[in-house]
C-alpha cells in the first residue's frame, strides 16, 4: 500500500480520490465548530480557508485535477514519512485512479494566523476506502499552511500525522 504513506501526507488532500465505480462519489463531511478566540478577528478569512480546505479534499476525491491544483502555490510541498514531496508528485498521487474513498469526515477545524499573510489550518481526518484493491482507514491530524501572495490565498504546505491508537 504505497499510496497510504502519501495519503497521510496530502492524500491525497491531499486527497486520494475515487476509482471509477458505479458507487456515488464520497464527499468529506465537516463538523462545524466555533473558531478559537485567536482567529476571531480574522473570522471571514478563517471561514474561507476552512471552506477551501474542505473543497480541496472533495475535488481530490472527485478527481477534478485542475480545480484541485488551483488551491496550491507553485512551491507547494507535503511532508510524508518518506520526506518532502513536491507539488507535482503530491498532486499526481491525489489523482490516483486506484484509490477510492468510501467515507471521509473532517472535523475540529482551527485556524491560527501565524503572520499577517499566513494562516495554519489544523483539523482531524477520518476516512476509509480502497487503495489498489486493499482496504484502508485514515485517522489523522492534518495541518495546512496557507499564505496570501499577490492578493490571493494558496496552500503552500500540508502534513498529516496519524492519530495515536488507544
Backbone torsions as a table, in degrees:
resi	resn	phi	psi	omega
1	UNK	NA	69.4	-176.4
2	UNK	-65.8	-29.7	-178.3
3	UNK	-77.5	-16.0	-179.5
4	UNK	-61.9	-40.8	-179.2
5	UNK	-66.4	-35.3	176.3
6	UNK	-73.9	-29.6	179.1
7	UNK	-64.1	-32.4	174.9
8	UNK	-69.6	-17.3	179.3
9	UNK	-98.5	-43.5	164.3
10	UNK	-168.6	67.5	-173.7
11	UNK	-35.9	103.0	165.9
12	UNK	-32.3	NA	NA
13	UNK	NA	-162.8	-127.2
14	UNK	-62.2	-33.1	151.7
15	UNK	116.0	83.9	175.7
16	UNK	-88.5	128.8	-172.6
17	UNK	-93.7	-172.5	-175.4
18	UNK	-79.9	141.6	166.8
19	UNK	-82.2	159.6	-177.5
20	UNK	-73.8	112.1	179.4
21	UNK	-143.9	169.2	179.5
22	UNK	-78.5	-6.6	-179.2
23	UNK	-75.5	149.5	178.1
24	UNK	-67.3	155.8	-179.5
25	UNK	-67.0	139.2	173.5
26	UNK	-78.6	149.3	175.6
27	UNK	-129.3	134.5	178.9
28	UNK	-68.7	121.6	174.4
29	UNK	-86.4	156.2	-178.8
30	UNK	-138.2	120.6	175.7
31	UNK	-71.2	138.3	177.4
32	UNK	-87.1	145.3	177.6
33	UNK	-147.1	151.3	-179.0
34	UNK	-67.5	151.5	177.4
35	UNK	-76.3	147.0	176.4
36	UNK	-65.7	159.0	-177.2
37	UNK	-56.4	-35.6	-178.4
38	UNK	-60.0	-27.4	-177.9
39	UNK	-95.8	-4.9	-174.0
40	UNK	-56.9	-38.8	-178.4
41	UNK	-71.5	-18.4	179.3
42	UNK	-115.3	34.1	-173.1
43	UNK	-52.8	-45.2	-177.4
44	UNK	-64.3	-43.0	178.6
45	UNK	-66.6	-43.4	-179.8
46	UNK	-59.9	-46.0	179.3
47	UNK	-62.6	-38.4	179.0
48	UNK	-64.8	-43.9	-179.2
49	UNK	-66.2	-37.8	176.1
50	UNK	-62.9	-44.5	178.6
51	UNK	-62.0	-39.1	179.9
52	UNK	-70.5	-35.8	176.1
53	UNK	-63.2	-45.7	176.8
54	UNK	-59.9	-47.0	-178.8
55	UNK	-61.1	-38.5	179.5
56	UNK	-58.1	-46.7	177.2
57	UNK	-59.1	-48.4	-176.5
58	UNK	-65.2	-38.0	177.8
59	UNK	-65.7	-37.6	177.4
60	UNK	-66.4	-44.7	179.9
61	UNK	-61.2	-37.5	-179.8
62	UNK	-84.3	-2.3	-179.1
63	UNK	57.9	43.9	175.2
64	UNK	-95.9	81.8	-170.1
65	UNK	-58.9	-47.6	-174.7
66	UNK	-65.8	-42.0	178.5
67	UNK	-68.3	-39.0	178.8
68	UNK	-62.6	-46.9	-177.8
69	UNK	-65.6	-26.9	-179.0
70	UNK	-64.0	-20.0	178.1
71	UNK	-77.1	-17.5	-172.0
72	UNK	-96.8	138.5	173.3
73	UNK	-70.7	157.7	177.9
74	UNK	-56.9	-30.0	-179.5
75	UNK	-99.1	21.0	179.3
76	UNK	-56.4	137.5	174.9
77	UNK	-138.5	158.1	169.9
78	UNK	-122.8	151.8	177.5
79	UNK	-110.5	122.3	-178.7
80	UNK	-119.9	175.7	176.7
81	UNK	-64.5	-16.7	177.9
82	UNK	-91.5	-10.2	-179.5
83	UNK	126.2	-158.4	-178.0
84	UNK	-81.8	132.3	178.0
85	UNK	-117.3	127.3	-179.6
86	UNK	-73.3	171.8	-175.7
87	UNK	-55.3	-50.7	-175.9
88	UNK	-59.0	-49.7	-179.1
89	UNK	-66.8	-37.2	179.4
90	UNK	-64.9	-46.3	-179.7
91	UNK	-67.6	-36.5	177.0
92	UNK	-62.3	-43.0	177.9
93	UNK	-61.9	-38.7	-179.4
94	UNK	-64.6	-25.2	-178.0
95	UNK	-98.1	11.2	-177.9
96	UNK	-59.0	116.1	-178.3
97	UNK	-69.4	-11.4	-179.4
98	UNK	-93.0	8.4	179.0
99	UNK	-120.2	132.1	-178.4
100	UNK	-132.4	133.5	174.1
101	UNK	-96.3	129.6	173.9
102	UNK	-101.3	-26.6	178.2
103	UNK	-142.6	146.1	176.3
104	UNK	-159.4	122.5	177.5
105	UNK	-132.5	133.0	177.1
106	UNK	-114.4	135.3	-178.1
107	UNK	-152.1	170.5	174.1
108	UNK	66.2	33.9	-178.5
109	UNK	-61.9	137.6	170.0
110	UNK	-138.6	144.2	178.0
111	UNK	-124.3	126.6	177.6
112	UNK	-121.0	122.2	177.7
113	UNK	-83.7	112.8	-175.3
114	UNK	-94.8	-11.3	174.9
115	UNK	-162.1	172.6	-177.4
116	UNK	-56.3	-38.6	-177.1
117	UNK	-119.8	33.5	179.3
118	UNK	-145.3	132.6	-179.1
119	UNK	-136.2	136.7	177.0
120	UNK	-100.9	120.8	178.8
121	UNK	-104.8	123.4	178.5
122	UNK	-122.7	150.0	-178.4
123	UNK	-170.1	175.7	178.4
124	UNK	-108.9	141.2	177.7
125	UNK	-120.3	125.7	171.8
126	UNK	-126.2	120.5	-175.5
127	UNK	-147.9	160.2	177.5
128	UNK	-150.8	156.4	178.9
129	UNK	172.3	-151.0	179.7
130	UNK	-122.9	135.8	176.1
131	UNK	-122.2	107.2	-177.9
132	UNK	51.9	43.9	176.0
133	UNK	85.1	-4.9	-179.8
134	UNK	-109.4	136.5	179.9
135	UNK	-65.4	143.8	174.0
136	UNK	-138.0	157.7	174.4
137	UNK	-138.1	128.3	176.3
138	UNK	-107.7	135.3	170.6
139	UNK	-142.8	101.2	-174.1
140	UNK	-146.1	164.4	172.5
141	UNK	-101.9	128.2	-175.8
142	UNK	-113.4	152.0	173.8
143	UNK	-140.3	139.1	176.3
144	UNK	-131.1	135.2	175.9
145	UNK	-102.5	120.9	179.2
146	UNK	-108.8	138.8	179.0
147	UNK	-129.6	143.2	175.9
148	UNK	-96.6	115.9	179.7
149	UNK	-129.3	132.8	-179.7
150	UNK	51.0	39.7	175.4
151	UNK	82.6	-0.5	-177.2
152	UNK	-126.0	140.0	176.5
153	UNK	-84.8	136.0	174.4
154	UNK	-146.1	156.6	-178.3
155	UNK	-84.2	126.7	-179.2
156	UNK	-110.6	-15.4	-174.3
157	UNK	-156.0	141.4	175.0
158	UNK	-141.5	140.6	172.5
159	UNK	-150.6	143.8	173.2
160	UNK	-126.4	136.6	179.7
161	UNK	-115.9	125.4	179.9
162	UNK	-56.6	137.6	175.8
163	UNK	-71.5	144.2	179.5
164	UNK	-68.6	147.9	-179.4
165	UNK	-90.2	134.9	-178.5
166	UNK	-66.8	NA	NA
